Amino acid sequence: MDASTIASIQSLQREAASLLLYQSVLSGEVGIAFLELLQTLRQPDRDGFSYLESYSRWFKAQAASNQSWQEYLIAQILKDDNPFTQQAQKASLSDLPPALVDAAQRDLQALQSIYDCPSAQISCWVQEACQIPLMPVVWHQEPETISENELFIREKLATLESWADALEDLAAHYQQFGTGIFAEYRAFRWQSGQMIGIPHADPVKVTELVGYESQRDALLKNTEFLLAGYPALHVLLYGSRGSGKSSLVKGLLNQYEDSQLRLIEVAKSELKALPEIVEKLRGVPQKFIIFVDDLSFEEDDDAFKALKVVLEGNITARPQNVVVYATSNRRHLIREFFADRPAPRDGDEVHAWDTVQEKLSFSDRFGLTLTFESADQNTYLNIVRHLAAQQGINLSEDDLDYRALQWATRHNGRSGRTARQFVDFLRADLALFGS
């Protein structure tokens, strides 16, 4: 390669190394492969094999991300989690430390220099270094459907002479849509002290749930309070198994898919971390439902104390962007034994009934309790008919009802879950065997 090409590669490396805040833009698989390719191109290789191998790794990383190099860079900038983006989402740009703003502007100029070197140019460099007749294939992928605000930022960056001038628009984007993992995913799982993003959330929709309309409407209204920025209530969904309690909560993500709603699933074994989780969410622009499925406690359970702090609060103010939605098959969430009931004996607690009542009244600490009763025959059949209509199953109502009742008798009884299992089986059976 000639001296000008080497100088161009060195310039790109220098810009990447100069990043003060946005280093993680290049820390993903695509960015790392890009930097390794630049470094490889500066090393002598008579046969050129190392150049081709390094280029192929970069090409494969772009293909795996399903984004072209330039689209990838902008996507990483929009969700990058760094000191500037974290503070920009909580305060106006004028209130941020001047050094932080200056560093962000300088980083954006460096990233613009990297952006202005398209994949085709790098492919030409590889061709020149290897002295091969054809350029390596350039990965190109049209961007998938994106939000209007993200499209606005992309078009702004594409037309500006200096990306430093886009800082105000970027700060507004971070303030509205957040950064990091919360900007990338809608559903999460707290696991071993970490927030894990779930790329493929359950597609269930609240419109699929029939027979519990009043409970559904109450939950939707409370969730809309949360999304509108008003104080929302913690909710306990209590009732028989298979009645759709969990599906109703998970369906909220799809009901409000265009909003900033996020769902975090926390297992009972992880409940001790609830105060920590809540503090991580404080001040973040998204609205969060902490989802606890199948909730119940044993005596002296530490998770009980952690959840009590979140439900009742402590000296720290409760963030208004977080609520707890829990499901349970038990009306009284803490198991009570006959031995718990006080009989006056020497050495016993004088006001022992107060302890018992605290256990039994724990569910009252939820602001809203929604009860899901067992499905009677009419409710069960209405659910089956509704699901069958959604799936386009063409059977007479009498035939459908007969099959549904036979299924319930032979399997798990009447419930929304049983209805779903029956309709899924029936749809496949009719499609494959026409029976």
DOMIGU-406242 format. One record per residue (C-alpha): residue number from 1; x, y, z. Coordinates in steps of 0.001 Angstrom, whole numbers, m for minus. Layout:
nr | x | y | z
NUM | X | Y | Z
...
REM end
This chain:
nr | x | y | z
1 | 0 | 0 | 0
2 | 1142 | 3537 | m688
3 | 2002 | 6106 | 1974
4 | m1304 | 7972 | 1706
5 | m3290 | 4794 | 2409
6 | m1136 | 4002 | 5442
7 | m1633 | 7572 | 6664
8 | m5408 | 7248 | 6285
9 | m5442 | 4013 | 8276
10 | m3296 | 5559 | 10995
11 | m5656 | 8537 | 11143
12 | m8649 | 6242 | 11729
13 | m6785 | 4399 | 14472
14 | m5847 | 7705 | 16084
15 | m9485 | 8885 | 16068
16 | m10637 | 5603 | 17637
17 | m7969 | 5807 | 20330
18 | m8893 | 9419 | 21136
19 | m12436 | 8593 | 22279
20 | m12968 | 9717 | 25865
21 | m16620 | 8773 | 26459
22 | m17914 | 6783 | 23490
23 | m15294 | 3986 | 23523
24 | m17965 | 1293 | 23827
25 | m19310 | 2254 | 20391
26 | m16329 | 273 | 19060
27 | m16257 | m2374 | 21785
28 | m18832 | m4696 | 20221
29 | m17977 | m7538 | 17869
30 | m18271 | m5352 | 14758
31 | m16170 | m2538 | 16226
32 | m13461 | m4854 | 17507
33 | m13239 | m6598 | 14130
34 | m12929 | m3187 | 12442
35 | m10042 | m2095 | 14683
36 | m8286 | m5427 | 14239
37 | m8615 | m5087 | 10464
38 | m6996 | m1637 | 10539
39 | m4120 | m2960 | 12620
40 | m3664 | m5967 | 10333
41 | m3511 | m3736 | 7251
42 | m518 | m1949 | 8750
43 | 1445 | m5195 | 9137
44 | 3532 | m6587 | 6238
45 | 2141 | m9779 | 4718
46 | 3633 | m10963 | 1412
47 | 777 | m13350 | 604
48 | m2003 | m11104 | 1946
49 | m3778 | m13980 | 3700
50 | m3974 | m12136 | 7007
51 | m5663 | m9156 | 5299
52 | m8346 | m11353 | 3755
53 | m8916 | m13299 | 6961
54 | m9258 | m10107 | 8994
55 | m11633 | m8601 | 6441
56 | m13753 | m11739 | 6465
57 | m14140 | m11524 | 10260
58 | m15321 | m7921 | 9948
59 | m17713 | m8817 | 7123
60 | m19134 | m11736 | 9121
61 | m19641 | m9533 | 12189
62 | m21608 | m7009 | 10112
63 | m23701 | m9778 | 8607
64 | m24445 | m11177 | 12085
65 | m25575 | m7746 | 13286
66 | m27648 | m7325 | 10103
67 | m26383 | m3749 | 9797
68 | m23995 | m2000 | 7459
69 | m20924 | m408 | 9028
70 | m22299 | 3132 | 9004
71 | m25747 | 2113 | 10246
72 | m24072 | 146 | 13013
73 | m22067 | 3168 | 14157
74 | m25127 | 5409 | 14448
75 | m27130 | 2710 | 16239
76 | m24338 | 2327 | 18789
77 | m24129 | 6080 | 19345
78 | m27886 | 6305 | 19986
79 | m27846 | 3674 | 22725
80 | m24355 | 4154 | 24164
81 | m24191 | 4171 | 27947
82 | m21500 | 6551 | 29182
83 | m21214 | 9416 | 31698
84 | m22471 | 11966 | 29170
85 | m25512 | 9992 | 28004
86 | m26386 | 9015 | 31590
87 | m26406 | 12635 | 32745
88 | m27984 | 13979 | 29559
89 | m31077 | 11853 | 30104
90 | m31618 | 13393 | 33555
91 | m30634 | 17049 | 33101
92 | m30600 | 19735 | 30414
93 | m27477 | 20175 | 28351
94 | m26801 | 23606 | 29896
95 | m26627 | 22057 | 33381
96 | m23968 | 19477 | 32497
97 | m20272 | 20028 | 33327
98 | m18626 | 21940 | 30456
99 | m15756 | 19425 | 30271
100 | m18269 | 16611 | 29792
101 | m19979 | 18473 | 26963
102 | m16642 | 19300 | 25318
103 | m15531 | 15670 | 25514
104 | m18810 | 14480 | 23971
105 | m18465 | 16948 | 21096
106 | m14884 | 15873 | 20449
107 | m15878 | 12208 | 20482
108 | m18648 | 12851 | 17975
109 | m16175 | 14520 | 15622
110 | m13864 | 11500 | 15915
111 | m16736 | 9117 | 15222
112 | m17732 | 11217 | 12229
113 | m14264 | 10726 | 10759
114 | m14659 | 6960 | 11163
115 | m18190 | 7110 | 9708
116 | m16906 | 9023 | 6666
117 | m14710 | 6060 | 5731
118 | m17245 | 3720 | 4080
119 | m16946 | m49 | 3803
120 | m16200 | 247 | 71
121 | m13083 | 2272 | 823
122 | m11811 | m342 | 3266
123 | m12547 | m3068 | 723
124 | m10390 | m1151 | m1787
125 | m7560 | m1022 | 736
126 | m7748 | m4792 | 1208
127 | m7727 | m5297 | m2555
128 | m4677 | m3042 | m2860
129 | m2861 | m4765 | 8
130 | m3548 | m8260 | m1348
131 | m3060 | m7271 | m4995
132 | m6126 | m9239 | m6057
133 | m8158 | m8476 | m9205
134 | m11527 | m7948 | m7483
135 | m12565 | m6029 | m4394
136 | m13902 | m8168 | m1527
137 | m17685 | m8066 | m1285
138 | m18969 | m5077 | 684
139 | m21670 | m5816 | 3243
140 | m24728 | m3632 | 2720
141 | m28087 | m3895 | 4408
142 | m30985 | m1482 | 4223
143 | m32010 | m427 | 7744
144 | m35097 | m2075 | 9155
145 | m38120 | m58 | 10270
146 | m36996 | 2563 | 12768
147 | m38800 | 5155 | 14870
148 | m39388 | 8667 | 13599
149 | m37110 | 10164 | 16232
150 | m34254 | 7778 | 15399
151 | m34743 | 8508 | 11703
152 | m34540 | 12235 | 12477
153 | m31209 | 11769 | 14277
154 | m29812 | 9591 | 11474
155 | m30743 | 12139 | 8809
156 | m29360 | 14971 | 10928
157 | m25987 | 13270 | 11332
158 | m25874 | 12407 | 7634
159 | m26202 | 16064 | 6617
160 | m24197 | 17955 | 9262
161 | m20747 | 19222 | 8445
162 | m19742 | 18617 | 12066
163 | m21434 | 16066 | 14319
164 | m20574 | 18256 | 17311
165 | m23519 | 20427 | 16225
166 | m25888 | 17492 | 16818
167 | m25183 | 17318 | 20538
168 | m28394 | 19087 | 21561
169 | m30547 | 16747 | 19456
170 | m28703 | 13710 | 20785
171 | m29178 | 14903 | 24383
172 | m32918 | 15261 | 23725
173 | m32961 | 11732 | 22320
174 | m31234 | 10319 | 25401
175 | m33604 | 12234 | 27670
176 | m36672 | 10831 | 25941
177 | m35590 | 7301 | 25074
178 | m32810 | 6482 | 27521
179 | m29530 | 4726 | 26904
180 | m27823 | 1376 | 27182
181 | m29721 | m1825 | 27748
182 | m33012 | m36 | 28475
183 | m32904 | 1592 | 25047
184 | m32140 | m1729 | 23348
185 | m34644 | m4136 | 24969
186 | m38208 | m3993 | 26286
187 | m38157 | m7099 | 28479
188 | m35556 | m8100 | 31068
189 | m34692 | m10720 | 33637
190 | m32761 | m9992 | 36830
191 | m30304 | m12828 | 37258
192 | m27373 | m13196 | 39657
193 | m27036 | m9465 | 40189
194 | m27322 | m8508 | 36531
195 | m30013 | m7087 | 34278
196 | m30312 | m9433 | 31292
197 | m32086 | m8210 | 28162
198 | m34629 | m10569 | 26562
199 | m34511 | m10153 | 22761
200 | m37690 | m12148 | 22070
201 | m40408 | m11246 | 24565
202 | m43606 | m13290 | 24847
203 | m45896 | m12179 | 21965
204 | m49115 | m12734 | 23951
205 | m51683 | m9953 | 23605
206 | m54195 | m8819 | 26206
207 | m56927 | m9048 | 23550
208 | m56466 | m12823 | 23576
209 | m57554 | m13020 | 27227
210 | m61296 | m13465 | 27625
211 | m63481 | m13939 | 30672
212 | m61740 | m11512 | 33012
213 | m62521 | m8199 | 31319
214 | m62991 | m6144 | 34495
215 | m59620 | m7297 | 35876
216 | m57970 | m6578 | 32514
217 | m59461 | m3083 | 32308
218 | m58357 | m2241 | 35864
219 | m54788 | m3349 | 35116
220 | m54705 | m1405 | 31849
221 | m55928 | 1747 | 33584
222 | m53315 | 1463 | 36317
223 | m50586 | 907 | 33714
224 | m51715 | 4002 | 31834
225 | m51359 | 5987 | 35064
226 | m47749 | 4789 | 35193
227 | m47072 | 5706 | 31563
228 | m48608 | 9153 | 32017
229 | m46317 | 9928 | 34948
230 | m48955 | 9720 | 37687
231 | m48546 | 7611 | 40840
232 | m49580 | 4057 | 39971
233 | m50469 | 1276 | 42379
234 | m48604 | m1941 | 43028
235 | m50862 | m4789 | 41896
236 | m51453 | m8330 | 43147
237 | m53160 | m10651 | 40680
238 | m54552 | m13479 | 42768
239 | m56566 | m16503 | 41707
240 | m56738 | m19999 | 40347
241 | m53982 | m21481 | 38226
242 | m54264 | m21153 | 34480
243 | m56569 | m18145 | 34618
244 | m54230 | m15926 | 32581
245 | m52729 | m13769 | 35329
246 | m49157 | m14009 | 34070
247 | m50195 | m13705 | 30424
248 | m52104 | m10525 | 31215
249 | m49024 | m8889 | 32746
250 | m46740 | m10007 | 29902
251 | m49305 | m8834 | 27359
252 | m48927 | m5250 | 28581
253 | m45641 | m4974 | 26662
254 | m47447 | m5644 | 23400
255 | m50441 | m3501 | 24334
256 | m48146 | m503 | 24810
257 | m45361 | m1447 | 22401
258 | m44958 | 2131 | 21123
259 | m44487 | 3520 | 24633
260 | m41486 | 3517 | 26944
261 | m42844 | 636 | 29046
262 | m40350 | m1986 | 30211
263 | m40969 | m5288 | 32013
264 | m38439 | m6795 | 34432
265 | m39021 | m10368 | 35594
266 | m37641 | m11072 | 39052
267 | m37715 | m14622 | 40423
268 | m38603 | m15231 | 44051
269 | m35026 | m16317 | 44719
270 | m33833 | m12861 | 43561
271 | m36311 | m10751 | 45538
272 | m33681 | m9733 | 48068
273 | m32220 | m7545 | 45326
274 | m35444 | m5562 | 44837
275 | m34258 | m2375 | 46610
276 | m31092 | m2445 | 44508
277 | m33085 | m2937 | 41301
278 | m35420 | m61 | 42119
279 | m32507 | 2300 | 42734
280 | m31022 | 1403 | 39333
281 | m34293 | 2508 | 37720
282 | m34598 | 5819 | 39524
283 | m34389 | 8785 | 37153
284 | m34437 | 6634 | 34006
285 | m36946 | 7944 | 31411
286 | m38611 | 4564 | 30832
287 | m41482 | 3243 | 32964
288 | m40914 | m136 | 34625
289 | m43092 | m2991 | 35790
290 | m41246 | m5351 | 38114
291 | m42978 | m8686 | 37484
292 | m42942 | m11346 | 40205
293 | m44692 | m14558 | 39176
294 | m46178 | m17134 | 41569
295 | m45405 | m15172 | 44712
296 | m45484 | m16752 | 48174
297 | m43223 | m16718 | 51218
298 | m42068 | m18946 | 53984
299 | m41759 | m17675 | 57536
300 | m38779 | m15364 | 58150
301 | m38111 | m15186 | 54436
302 | m35628 | m12387 | 53636
303 | m37426 | m11832 | 50345
304 | m40531 | m10872 | 52337
305 | m38637 | m8024 | 53989
306 | m37166 | m6796 | 50703
307 | m40548 | m6717 | 48980
308 | m42114 | m5024 | 51994
309 | m39568 | m2196 | 51721
310 | m40412 | m1668 | 48049
311 | m44181 | m1800 | 48590
312 | m44290 | 388 | 51677
313 | m41209 | 2524 | 51089
314 | m38637 | 3719 | 53566
315 | m36884 | 7011 | 54156
316 | m35906 | 7048 | 50457
317 | m38657 | 8391 | 48195
318 | m40280 | 5847 | 45906
319 | m39529 | 6474 | 42201
320 | m42746 | 7101 | 40263
321 | m41511 | 5213 | 37208
322 | m41566 | 1792 | 38945
323 | m44406 | m497 | 40089
324 | m44579 | m4119 | 41190
325 | m47063 | m6493 | 39543
326 | m47144 | m9893 | 41258
327 | m49202 | m13015 | 40644
328 | m50072 | m15638 | 43216
329 | m52352 | m18603 | 43740
330 | m52518 | m17742 | 47451
331 | m54637 | m14941 | 48873
332 | m52381 | m14813 | 51944
333 | m48893 | m14698 | 50543
334 | m47141 | m15942 | 53681
335 | m47851 | m19509 | 54712
336 | m49567 | m19741 | 58090
337 | m49542 | m22849 | 60300
338 | m51770 | m23668 | 63245
339 | m48660 | m23503 | 65382
340 | m48404 | m19824 | 64470
341 | m51655 | m19046 | 66277
342 | m50860 | m17817 | 69754
343 | m51761 | m19727 | 72881
344 | m50802 | m17942 | 76084
345 | m47634 | m19508 | 77444
346 | m44843 | m18120 | 79558
347 | m42106 | m16554 | 77494
348 | m44330 | m15978 | 74454
349 | m44823 | m12637 | 72755
350 | m47519 | m10646 | 74513
351 | m48993 | m9263 | 71324
352 | m48459 | m12348 | 69190
353 | m51669 | m11750 | 67257
354 | m50060 | m8609 | 65833
355 | m47375 | m10791 | 64238
356 | m49964 | m13153 | 62782
357 | m52019 | m10287 | 61402
358 | m48928 | m8769 | 59789
359 | m48398 | m12020 | 57917
360 | m52008 | m12371 | 56849
361 | m52358 | m8742 | 55775
362 | m49218 | m8612 | 53641
363 | m51285 | m8758 | 50438
364 | m53030 | m5566 | 51578
365 | m49778 | m3703 | 50995
366 | m50478 | m3944 | 47284
367 | m52619 | m968 | 46345
368 | m54763 | m3009 | 43979
369 | m55744 | m6676 | 44235
370 | m57366 | m8323 | 41215
371 | m59084 | m11648 | 41819
372 | m59286 | m14313 | 39122
373 | m61904 | m16911 | 39977
374 | m61944 | m20402 | 38508
375 | m63547 | m20552 | 35085
376 | m67048 | m22044 | 35017
377 | m68210 | m23924 | 31957
378 | m69620 | m20876 | 30161
379 | m66469 | m18835 | 30753
380 | m64263 | m21691 | 29588
381 | m66275 | m22165 | 26390
382 | m66291 | m18418 | 25692
383 | m62496 | m18415 | 25923
384 | m62271 | m21399 | 23560
385 | m64606 | m19757 | 21013
386 | m62659 | m16501 | 21138
387 | m59282 | m18195 | 20632
388 | m60654 | m20452 | 17912
389 | m62008 | m17436 | 16023
390 | m58620 | m15711 | 16272
391 | m56930 | m18816 | 14843
392 | m59455 | m19109 | 12006
393 | m60710 | m22543 | 13103
394 | m63822 | m23359 | 11117
395 | m65983 | m25714 | 13185
396 | m69586 | m25494 | 14229
397 | m70087 | m24100 | 17710
398 | m71615 | m27365 | 18936
399 | m68704 | m29418 | 17629
400 | m66167 | m26975 | 19046
401 | m67861 | m26939 | 22462
402 | m68068 | m30724 | 22602
403 | m64381 | m31149 | 21788
404 | m63390 | m28434 | 24255
405 | m65321 | m30043 | 27126
406 | m63892 | m33456 | 26314
407 | m60395 | m31930 | 26364
408 | m60967 | m30268 | 29739
409 | m62247 | m33523 | 31228
410 | m59254 | m35528 | 30044
411 | m56581 | m32956 | 30766
412 | m56266 | m30083 | 33238
413 | m59819 | m28957 | 33918
414 | m61460 | m25720 | 32850
415 | m59129 | m22724 | 32682
416 | m57769 | m20182 | 30246
417 | m54536 | m22154 | 29996
418 | m56424 | m25336 | 29158
419 | m58410 | m23451 | 26513
420 | m55191 | m22202 | 24920
421 | m53651 | m25675 | 24919
422 | m56804 | m27156 | 23386
423 | m57011 | m24562 | 20595
424 | m53305 | m24917 | 19756
425 | m53687 | m28694 | 19541
426 | m56908 | m28439 | 17526
427 | m55404 | m26022 | 15026
428 | m52436 | m28331 | 14324
429 | m54692 | m31404 | 14237
430 | m57044 | m29871 | 11682
431 | m54159 | m28567 | 9560
432 | m52279 | m31873 | 9407
433 | m54988 | m34484 | 9634
434 | m58265 | m32626 | 9052
435 | m59836 | m34491 | 11970
REM end
